[in-house]
């Protein structure tokens, strides 16, 4: 239960500083798509705070899936680092590929469950 605190706090920082920009920012190509977004970090130049909070909730959910897998097997410091990395880089890359015009955007994803649970589940499998 205590590992959910780093997911919420550390995940919020990771997603705020880097994750949201990687996920929702304009890409590096001419048509503004690409592997990663290149702007919108720290919500600079953006006013869609509701979208940020909504997407952060998905990122934190993907991170909390792993908490049960590594329960009592992982130090809190290592878990905080994992939570930061997952919400700042891994989840935004996967979410951009699936929802924001990426190479998986043609797939049907009902209510976001595929991307969120696939990211959390694969990370949990690797962490176990």
KAUR-V399081 format. One record per residue. N is the residue number from 1. RES is the residue in one small letter. PHI is phi in whole degrees, 0 to 359 (* if undefined). D_CENTER is the distance of its C-alpha to the mean C-alpha in Angstrom with 2 decimals. Layout:
[[N:RES:PHI:D_CENTER] [N:RES:PHI:D_CENTER]]
//
This chain:
[[1:x:*:20.36] [2:x:292:20.14] [3:x:288:16.91] [4:x:286:15.13] [5:x:295:16.12] [6:x:297:14.09] [7:x:296:10.97] [8:x:285:11.90] [9:x:283:13.46] [10:x:295:11.75] [11:x:295:8.24] [12:x:297:9.83] [13:x:294:11.36] [14:x:298:8.67] [15:x:288:6.69] [16:x:290:10.34] [17:x:289:11.79] [18:x:235:9.77] [19:x:302:6.26] [20:x:294:8.09] [21:x:293:10.87] [22:x:297:9.39] [23:x:280:8.09] [24:x:258:11.22] [25:x:290:13.73] [26:x:291:16.80] [27:x:281:17.02] [28:x:272:19.76] [29:x:269:22.13] [30:x:296:24.85] [31:x:271:23.38] [32:x:65:20.18] [33:x:251:18.05] [34:x:148:16.84] [35:x:296:14.29] [36:x:227:12.49] [37:x:282:13.17] [38:x:242:15.74] [39:x:215:16.21] [40:x:90:14.93] [41:x:292:13.77] [42:x:58:14.77] [43:x:59:15.34] [44:x:290:18.57] [45:x:79:20.43] [46:x:236:18.30] [47:x:231:19.52] [48:x:265:17.07] [49:x:293:16.08] [50:x:295:15.93] [51:x:296:13.34] [52:x:300:11.19] [53:x:295:11.83] [54:x:298:11.37] [55:x:289:7.87] [56:x:297:7.13] [57:x:299:9.00] [58:x:294:7.07] [59:x:297:3.87] [60:x:293:7.07] [61:x:295:8.81] [62:x:299:7.07] [63:x:287:7.84] [64:x:286:11.24] [65:x:300:12.32] [66:x:283:13.12] [67:x:303:15.24] [68:x:289:18.11] [69:x:289:18.18] [70:x:257:18.71] [71:x:304:20.77] [72:x:62:23.59] [73:x:245:22.87] [74:x:223:20.63] [75:x:288:21.49] [76:x:298:19.63] [77:x:295:19.19] [78:x:294:17.65] [79:x:293:15.27] [80:x:296:14.23] [81:x:298:13.72] [82:x:299:11.62] [83:x:298:9.39] [84:x:298:9.25] [85:x:294:8.69] [86:x:295:5.91] [87:x:280:3.80] [88:x:271:6.06] [89:x:227:6.53] [90:x:296:6.01] [91:x:299:3.00] [92:x:299:4.36] [93:x:294:7.51] [94:x:292:7.71] [95:x:294:7.04] [96:x:296:9.47] [97:x:295:11.75] [98:x:267:12.07] [99:x:244:12.21] [100:x:247:13.01] [101:x:83:16.11] [102:x:278:14.98] [103:x:288:17.14] [104:x:259:15.94] [105:x:291:16.51] [106:x:279:19.89] [107:x:282:18.71] [108:x:273:19.04] [109:x:231:16.14] [110:x:285:17.60] [111:x:59:15.62] [112:x:80:12.20] [113:x:292:13.24] [114:x:294:13.31] [115:x:291:9.85] [116:x:297:8.36] [117:x:284:11.35] [118:x:293:11.74] [119:x:295:8.58] [120:x:295:9.58] [121:x:293:13.17] [122:x:294:13.30] [123:x:294:11.78] [124:x:296:14.31] [125:x:296:17.00] [126:x:291:16.60] [127:x:288:16.58] [128:x:288:19.63]]
//
